[in-house]
Amino acid sequence: MKKITVAVVGCGRIANSAHLPALDEMDDVRVKYVCDIVKEKAEKALKDFPKAEKAITDYKIALSDEEVDAVMVLTPNYAHYTVTVDALNAGKHVFCEKPITVDYIRSKEMADIADKNGRILNIGLCNRFDSRVELLARYVAEGKLGNIYHVACSFRNFRSIPGLGGPFTTKEQSGGGVLIDWGVHFIDLILYVLGGARPLSASCCAYNGTAKDMKAYKYRTMWAEDTADVVNGTCDVEDFISGLIRTDKAGITFTGAWAQNVDKDEMWVDFLGDKGGVRLTYAGNFTFTDSATLESFTPECEKNKRYLEEDKAFIQSVRDLKKNKGNVVYALETAKIMDALYASAASGKEIKL
Ligand SMILES: NC(=O)c1ccc[n+]([C@@H]2O[C@H](COP(=O)([O-])OP(=O)(O)OC[C@H]3O[C@@H](n4cnc5c(N)ncnc54)[C@H](O)[C@@H]3O)[C@@H](O)[C@H]2O)c1
């Protein structure tokens, strides 16, 4: 079988912890380039991942290489659009990390450009490839929960704003705060488990005061700390969000916090059905409660490598040119909902979809 030749653009946390190790495990993939605008990061990836062949700082070198079939866009959100569109227009297939980009209009443009060029564009919504989430989706499809009338979720952590002052907390670069960063995973996971749902309206409250005085902000952990800039940087995104999404299937309510003043990390999704209910721990197992027996149990389900599975699905899609569940078309609904939630928070009104 011919190997698919890949260029990895962006050699930061998600590249090093998830995708480069996954690509290393895939015999049918060649990693011709590792690219980062920071030369040392590209060179470190070259050194750490034996499969990587060349370190570069300009992704256009990879785009002009006819051997390259596909590009993995693992940059911060602000670069997703430009790198992806350039790659698609150069005839490459693209895997782009979540969120698609900073807003719905440009997300839709990216999907349209992929279609126009007949290229695959997958988005890094890894929960769709988690074995426990897949099992839960089967439970729902088989009717084990009956009619799911509501889904409630929490993505709240204690004092852990990422990279304060850097791209994560600068709206122009990230598109938003905890909603677009963590909420995107939860909303997508819920729509996936429901087997799709048509959003009808969105209503939302947001707060961004926790780190108003960036220098005085106290924290226990700051992931992405290498990108922080509390002296000259910006923090103009929400660190707390709550909302209601009405859909044609179930109501969805959520609260999200990067830095709540409750010393607990609370990451879960509850699916409330009339025959049964489920609590899914994010990136963990779920417990099913049956209304007929009043018994609860956690089904046996081996944890898989979700990033490896999503990368394999992308490579398969590149081979057969068939859209699979990682395709951008399945991520657009979540992008549209997030835009409506932000519009609702800004206007104080419910937004019809
Ligand atoms: N799916 C998940 O579970 C998950 C988890 C973490 C991050 N992410 C997403 O992955 C993306 C990257 O996040 P991260 O935490 O790895 O960020 P990061 O800052 O650690 O890494 C991004 C890297 O991209 C490089 N870069 C920026 N612009 C570039 C360009 N034009 N060309 C080449 N390199 C460029 C930066 O120098 C940096 O090294 C974000 O969009 C984030 O939302 C997804």
The ligand as an ORCA input file, in Angstrom:
! r2SCAN-3c Opt
* xyz 0 1
  N      -8.415     18.084     20.402
  C      -7.936     18.395     21.595
  O      -8.204     17.722     22.571
  C      -7.027     19.600     21.707
  C      -6.241     19.742     22.849
  C      -5.387     20.839     22.898
  C      -5.341     21.768     21.872
  N      -6.151     21.606     20.783
  C      -6.129     22.581     19.685
  O      -4.887     22.454     19.003
  C      -4.435     23.722     18.549
  C      -3.026     23.961     19.078
  O      -3.062     23.987     20.490
  P      -1.728     23.749     21.338
  O      -2.161     23.694     22.760
  O      -0.937     22.624     20.757
  O      -0.989     25.139     21.062
  P       0.581     25.446     21.147
  O       0.692     26.924     21.281
  O       1.234     24.580     22.177
  O       1.135     24.968     19.721
  C       0.860     25.627     18.535
  C       2.154     25.749     17.733
  O       1.839     26.285     16.451
  C       2.927     27.128     16.059
  N       2.474     28.009     14.977
  C       1.677     29.106     15.054
  N       1.458     29.607     13.817
  C       2.131     28.813     12.938
  C       2.294     28.815     11.529
  N       1.713     29.742     10.762
  N       3.066     27.856     10.974
  C       3.675     26.914     11.736
  N       3.548     26.859     13.085
  C       2.777     27.795     13.682
  C       3.322     27.831     17.354
  O       4.619     28.350     17.287
  C       3.188     26.690     18.357
  O       4.395     25.984     18.543
  C      -5.461     24.753     19.048
  O      -6.321     25.098     18.012
  C      -6.217     24.028     20.141
  O      -7.573     24.438     20.250
  C      -6.955     20.530     20.677
*
